[in-house]
């Protein structure tokens, strides 16, 4: 096994990552068997012509992945559970939120005990996203990713395309330029908002202007703007994009579409201060259902996808070893705010 290890000094991948990958591959292929003693740090350092620090970091990486264990006075050994056939899933979310938790909970519960899941969050930061993926290539059976970014979203395809397509599952959003037959559960953001506004048109008809609260600095898909603008043109509404609700004056005869919860809170405060009557003089339509919106202002109308179904469908794509794209359904919930 040791004779097959190759360390490429000019590779972008750190040497300890290369060593950890080679050793983990040997463990998973059972070239290194359960409870076998691994070579000492000094031995590997000499044979591979790398520093002791490189070997130590590689062993730490394997311990973190629960593949080996250190026994004081004896050395490093392959763990008894390391050669199991259980799938390893790299789950990468753009942020933590109530809706993402629903996806996570139902993804994990549907997979059950058939997989080990390593969960990571990159906070919509492309640099963190790239670092997390680059340091974990080839270590997992599946890579399940929600790809939303503040910037560099056009570069996402380059790093995602490095993942074997039979291991890739994209959630929530499709990325242009991804090659091959990969799996995905997506929302059609442009069509969903267009269809929702068409369905609510009989209530929107009493408003002269529809304003979409879409912050200039956001990870929200730009396809939502296209669907909104298409509806306004087709149904002869005056439409406006509002980047910052705190600076926007309110007027009778306007309906607002909120993407972010903070914008909804700010809008509700301004409406209460204005004395305008929600559902008659001013309207609200919000993205993503939650229990608070059922009671706030006697009910906020909502456009929402089925987050539970995203998690369940993603897990079933893994369990059934399926490829292809699955469109997740959305729903419009009409309440008293329109």
Protein Blocks (a to p, Z undefined) as FASTA:
>chain_A
ZZmpccdfkbmbdfklmmmmmmmmmmmnomacghiacddfklmmmmnopafklmmmmmmm
mmmnopaccdehkbpcddfklmpcbdcdddddfbdcfklmmmmmmmmmmnmmmbccdddd
ehhpaklmmmmmmmmghkafbdcdddddfbhklmmmmmmmmpcfklgccehiacehiacj
dddddddfklmmmmmmmmmmmmmmmpfbdcddddfbdcbdfklmmmmmmmmmmnopacdd
dfblklpccdehiacddfbfklmmmmmmmmmmnopaehilpccddehiafklmmgghiaa
dddddfklmmmmmmmmmmnopgcjddddddddddfkZZ
